[in-house]
Amino acid sequence: MNKIEVSGRTTEEAIQIAAKELGVGTDAVEYEIVEEGAKGFLGMGQSPSLIKAWVAEGYDAAPKPKSEPTAIVEEQPEEKPAAIAQPKPAPAAPAASSGEIDEFKTALVKMLEEILSAMDIPGKIAVRTGEGDEIIAEIEGKDAGILIGTHGQTLDALQYLVSIAANRAQGTRYRVILDAEGYRKRYEDILIKKAHEYANAVKGEGQECELEPQPARDRRIVHMALADDPDVETYSEGEGDNRHVVISPKK
């Protein structure tokens, strides 16, 4: 019977190391503790565990199956190019991605329901896909307006937190747009109206106009609103929180 001595930070870790060296699973390892590890003061200076280990009776054949996969693994590098080449032309992703989106939507709805329940706010949640990687969640209810806050700050903060939490939970990278009582649409309509008013002023005076600093989402709305206007052009300038849109007469 082949016995080996192995040490690890804990007895469990030592057993795992022994199983690897013996070429068997941990359930096939028998062992005796030579020295059990002990933690030092406040967890500092921990001493390792030392065990003697061997393959248990009835598991003598375990190392043999282990050697066969080893031979296969060694040959796999030659076959890997073919395996890598196959997924590229095979467009099997759509079905998987639609399932992924459905799972993400379900997780997002559950998360929002828990938040509404904790805040004692009754409401209905409808989730749909938007442009590109956007997932739009709309909350409707008598008291849902509480979620908006001043100038949408509460809604923006909740959107940020829910987006991070849902994506981490699902291992995805979707862009969550959270809305309550149709606030986003009303706000977008106001921005578009203002953009056209500023554009008309620029045309009348023949001078460019700098808008107040805005987040990227708002700047995009302004750019899109004036994209088809033949008499003005828009661009963004500034850094960080000072980044803003400039509306200029088209030359």
Secondary structure as GFF3:
##gff-version 3
##sequence-region A 1 251
A	DSSP	beta_strand	4	8	.	.	.	ID=ss1
A	DSSP	alpha_helix	11	22	.	.	.	ID=ss2
A	DSSP	three_ten_helix	26	28	.	.	.	ID=ss3
A	DSSP	beta_strand	29	35	.	.	.	ID=ss4
A	DSSP	three_ten_helix	41	43	.	.	.	ID=ss5
A	DSSP	beta_strand	49	55	.	.	.	ID=ss6
A	DSSP	alpha_helix	63	85	.	.	.	ID=ss7
A	DSSP	alpha_helix	93	118	.	.	.	ID=ss8
A	DSSP	beta_strand	124	129	.	.	.	ID=ss9
A	DSSP	beta_strand	134	140	.	.	.	ID=ss10
A	DSSP	three_ten_helix	144	147	.	.	.	ID=ss11
A	DSSP	three_ten_helix	150	152	.	.	.	ID=ss12
A	DSSP	alpha_helix	153	170	.	.	.	ID=ss13
A	DSSP	beta_strand	175	180	.	.	.	ID=ss14
A	DSSP	alpha_helix	183	205	.	.	.	ID=ss15
A	DSSP	beta_strand	209	210	.	.	.	ID=ss16
A	DSSP	alpha_helix	216	225	.	.	.	ID=ss17
A	DSSP	beta_strand	232	237	.	.	.	ID=ss18
A	DSSP	three_ten_helix	240	242	.	.	.	ID=ss19
A	DSSP	beta_strand	244	249	.	.	.	ID=ss20
###
